[in-house]
Amino acid sequence: MSKSNGVGKSISVGKSISVKDLNVYYGGFLAVHDVSIDIAPRSVTAFIGPSGCGKSTLLRTLNRMHEVLPGAHVTGEVLVDGDDLYGAGVDPVTVRRQIGMVFQRPNPFPTMSIKENVLAGVRLNNRRISRSAADELVETSLHSANLWNEVKDRLDKPGQGLSGGQQQRLCIARAIAVEPQVLLMDEPCSALDPISTLAVEDLINELKDSYTVVIVTHNMQQAARVSDKTAFFNIAGTGKPGKLIEYAQTATIFNNPAQKSTEDYVSGRFG
């Protein structure tokens, strides 16, 4: 599916992701070294590893969000449906609008209602939409985020009036309202209570029927519950770049990993 916001070259945002020989830099500092990974369409992939190993940095390269920091750049390729997101003429702002991102802490826009929050990304993309189409999109997006029944009678109330778990699902609804085919989630449950976490995990399992989902998590049980494949990242020491150590089916990573460091990490013996 090809999209464009009229700025730069339009790109095809598909469902498969292929990272090839990727190095991520912040100025002269190499943060992530030589990562190659293929992510299947309509699946959930978990990135795990200790703090500072580059998993969130890598996640943000998948929609060029890391480039908001001065001096950040990459070498290598990130292919989405065969198109290089870092190719000549590809606008990073367009990429960020087309590949959804859900952050660690729920961040509904404080001055907007629940309905306005869902539509925010659509309007940012300058899409013209009738009132009836907007109402339908809001309902569909909230249904997709398993939130409609909880908020349908208060759509004009502030989004920040919802509970933390509801706010995170509202942010997911906002992300999917612009019809991406890839959803990136950076520790989406770290600020949530166990019941809200379960609701988001159930939602992730449903979303993979329509989206390619990549999630960063420090919660080993969460990775085991929600992901089809898991990538373990590690770091040799302070100031060293993060590296991909092992990538396999989640059951293999947790039950029969090929690398001892992977086994130590998932079993809690890491350190």
Legacy VTK file of the C-alpha trace (Angstrom):
# vtk DataFile Version 3.0
C-alpha trace
ASCII
DATASET POLYDATA
POINTS 271 float
0.000 0.000 0.000
1.499 3.296 -1.075
0.838 6.484 0.843
2.045 10.039 0.740
1.318 13.219 2.654
2.524 15.283 -0.260
5.977 15.844 1.261
8.851 13.940 -0.300
8.596 10.569 -1.937
5.701 8.237 -1.167
6.732 4.830 0.092
5.024 1.480 0.297
4.384 0.601 3.904
3.792 -3.127 3.966
3.797 -5.639 6.739
7.191 -7.321 6.591
10.318 -5.721 8.042
13.866 -6.598 7.046
16.795 -4.977 8.842
20.154 -5.494 7.124
23.600 -4.700 8.569
22.210 -1.836 10.617
24.474 0.375 12.692
22.929 3.187 14.729
24.956 6.224 15.765
24.379 9.192 18.031
26.990 11.569 16.709
30.239 9.594 16.850
28.923 7.043 19.364
27.968 3.646 17.959
24.850 2.633 19.930
23.777 -0.490 18.009
26.186 -2.619 15.994
25.525 -4.673 12.860
21.962 -5.892 13.391
20.223 -8.010 10.771
16.734 -9.267 11.522
13.650 -10.261 9.524
10.222 -9.704 11.070
7.274 -11.588 9.625
4.012 -9.868 8.737
1.067 -10.132 11.120
3.166 -11.297 14.024
4.375 -10.036 17.396
8.120 -9.736 17.880
9.589 -8.936 21.303
12.917 -7.181 21.863
14.400 -8.109 25.251
17.702 -7.445 27.000
19.266 -5.394 29.796
18.975 -1.619 29.979
21.281 0.182 27.558
21.603 -2.678 25.092
20.002 -0.764 22.214
16.627 -2.446 21.928
14.600 0.781 22.212
17.063 2.560 19.928
16.614 -0.173 17.318
12.832 -0.018 17.698
12.916 3.711 16.982
14.961 3.224 13.821
12.020 1.254 12.414
10.110 4.514 11.945
13.067 6.942 12.115
11.916 8.289 15.459
15.493 8.185 16.794
16.377 10.996 14.372
14.645 13.563 16.556
17.930 13.589 18.523
20.639 15.740 16.880
23.417 13.759 15.212
21.530 10.474 15.092
22.060 8.494 11.901
22.309 4.941 10.601
24.183 2.835 8.110
22.612 -0.253 6.597
19.016 -0.794 5.536
15.549 -0.951 7.046
13.209 -2.409 4.449
9.446 -2.317 4.931
7.731 -4.347 2.257
10.938 -4.114 0.260
11.281 -0.322 0.373
14.237 1.221 2.207
12.951 3.681 4.817
16.323 5.424 4.629
16.376 5.641 0.846
16.895 8.881 -1.043
13.835 11.136 -1.032
12.010 9.351 1.789
10.711 11.891 4.293
11.163 10.750 7.927
8.043 12.632 9.019
6.029 10.644 6.498
7.541 7.416 7.793
6.623 8.278 11.383
3.050 8.948 10.361
2.787 5.629 8.568
4.403 3.338 11.136
2.626 3.742 14.450
4.433 4.167 17.773
3.064 3.623 21.268
5.282 4.921 24.056
6.167 3.773 27.541
3.791 6.109 29.341
0.286 6.854 28.094
0.309 10.277 26.461
-3.190 11.360 25.422
-3.264 15.012 24.404
-4.363 16.835 27.564
-6.557 19.474 25.942
-8.427 16.998 23.730
-11.456 14.833 24.316
-11.398 11.071 23.836
-12.849 11.502 20.349
-10.390 14.261 19.423
-7.486 12.144 20.628
-8.464 9.305 18.306
-8.723 11.693 15.353
-5.569 13.660 16.133
-3.253 11.712 13.854
-5.752 11.746 10.993
-6.034 15.527 11.188
-2.271 15.915 11.529
-2.019 14.112 8.196
-4.340 16.753 6.700
-6.904 14.136 5.744
-10.286 15.578 4.972
-12.989 13.542 6.648
-16.723 14.110 7.013
-18.381 14.146 10.413
-20.091 10.807 9.789
-16.842 9.235 8.573
-15.039 10.636 11.610
-17.646 9.177 13.951
-17.309 5.799 12.238
-13.523 5.912 12.415
-13.602 6.767 16.121
-15.924 3.869 16.866
-13.943 1.427 14.734
-10.604 2.456 16.247
-11.904 2.270 19.813
-13.443 -1.127 19.093
-10.071 -2.271 17.726
-8.434 -1.060 20.949
-11.055 -2.885 23.083
-12.110 0.449 24.557
-15.392 1.355 22.878
-17.754 -0.161 25.445
-15.929 1.619 28.271
-15.978 5.113 26.754
-18.815 5.265 24.198
-20.972 7.399 26.497
-18.232 9.957 27.267
-16.452 10.570 23.977
-16.479 14.333 24.569
-14.815 14.012 27.992
-11.039 14.608 28.358
-8.828 11.681 27.444
-6.754 12.295 30.539
-9.779 11.487 32.667
-9.372 7.792 31.853
-7.431 5.305 33.949
-3.816 4.579 33.010
-4.686 1.367 31.192
-7.540 3.043 29.352
-5.269 5.929 28.386
-2.762 3.491 26.889
-5.483 1.773 24.876
-6.668 5.234 23.763
-3.137 5.912 22.501
-3.249 2.598 20.633
-6.594 3.611 19.107
-5.034 6.925 18.056
-2.133 5.078 16.437
-4.287 2.662 14.460
-6.797 5.330 13.339
-4.304 6.466 10.681
-4.323 2.908 9.277
-0.702 1.844 9.666
0.329 -1.732 9.019
3.139 -1.736 11.577
2.810 -0.874 15.276
5.864 -0.256 17.439
5.455 -0.409 21.221
8.188 0.746 23.605
7.486 -0.881 26.988
3.753 -0.116 26.688
2.846 -1.718 30.021
5.709 -0.592 32.271
3.601 2.154 33.873
0.455 0.041 34.238
-1.005 -2.128 36.993
-1.350 -5.921 36.432
-5.017 -5.786 35.371
-4.380 -2.998 32.853
-1.289 -4.862 31.639
-3.390 -7.954 30.956
-5.894 -5.859 28.984
-3.118 -4.427 26.782
-1.549 -7.876 26.317
-4.905 -9.298 25.227
-5.198 -6.409 22.792
-1.719 -7.073 21.362
-2.699 -10.683 20.683
-5.726 -9.446 18.741
-3.867 -6.704 16.871
-1.477 -9.143 15.205
-4.384 -10.358 13.069
-4.157 -7.009 11.257
-0.759 -5.510 12.082
2.896 -6.352 12.423
3.694 -5.590 16.070
7.157 -5.044 17.550
7.365 -4.596 21.304
10.225 -3.733 23.653
9.756 -5.195 27.116
11.740 -5.869 30.284
9.056 -8.294 31.425
10.119 -11.831 30.494
6.686 -13.262 31.246
5.123 -10.659 28.985
7.464 -11.503 26.128
6.626 -15.183 26.565
2.889 -14.469 26.621
2.481 -12.104 23.684
5.268 -12.694 21.143
5.749 -15.174 18.343
9.487 -14.501 18.069
11.925 -12.909 20.486
15.203 -11.086 19.896
17.712 -10.928 22.771
20.110 -7.983 22.801
23.133 -7.540 25.042
26.008 -5.151 25.662
29.629 -5.976 26.479
29.992 -3.076 28.902
29.487 0.637 29.445
30.288 2.574 26.298
30.040 -0.501 24.098
27.388 -0.884 21.383
24.352 -3.075 21.781
24.300 -6.248 19.717
21.706 -8.790 18.674
22.733 -12.042 20.376
19.945 -14.394 19.400
16.666 -14.295 17.499
14.292 -17.241 17.321
10.815 -18.488 18.066
9.831 -17.312 21.540
9.459 -20.882 22.820
13.019 -21.593 21.698
14.444 -18.474 23.332
12.858 -19.308 26.667
13.180 -23.092 26.662
16.181 -23.986 24.516
18.288 -20.928 23.599
21.453 -21.404 21.580
23.526 -18.896 23.577
24.408 -19.184 27.260
23.979 -15.448 27.782
20.409 -15.740 26.500
19.702 -18.584 28.898
21.203 -16.636 31.792
19.100 -13.585 31.007
15.722 -15.266 30.569
16.286 -17.459 33.654
17.223 -14.510 35.862
20.864 -15.497 36.293
22.099 -12.573 34.223
24.635 -10.281 35.844
LINES 1 272
271 0 1 2 3 4 5 6 7 8 9 10 11 12 13 14 15 16 17 18 19 20 21 22 23 24 25 26 27 28 29 30 31 32 33 34 35 36 37 38 39 40 41 42 43 44 45 46 47 48 49 50 51 52 53 54 55 56 57 58 59 60 61 62 63 64 65 66 67 68 69 70 71 72 73 74 75 76 77 78 79 80 81 82 83 84 85 86 87 88 89 90 91 92 93 94 95 96 97 98 99 100 101 102 103 104 105 106 107 108 109 110 111 112 113 114 115 116 117 118 119 120 121 122 123 124 125 126 127 128 129 130 131 132 133 134 135 136 137 138 139 140 141 142 143 144 145 146 147 148 149 150 151 152 153 154 155 156 157 158 159 160 161 162 163 164 165 166 167 168 169 170 171 172 173 174 175 176 177 178 179 180 181 182 183 184 185 186 187 188 189 190 191 192 193 194 195 196 197 198 199 200 201 202 203 204 205 206 207 208 209 210 211 212 213 214 215 216 217 218 219 220 221 222 223 224 225 226 227 228 229 230 231 232 233 234 235 236 237 238 239 240 241 242 243 244 245 246 247 248 249 250 251 252 253 254 255 256 257 258 259 260 261 262 263 264 265 266 267 268 269 270
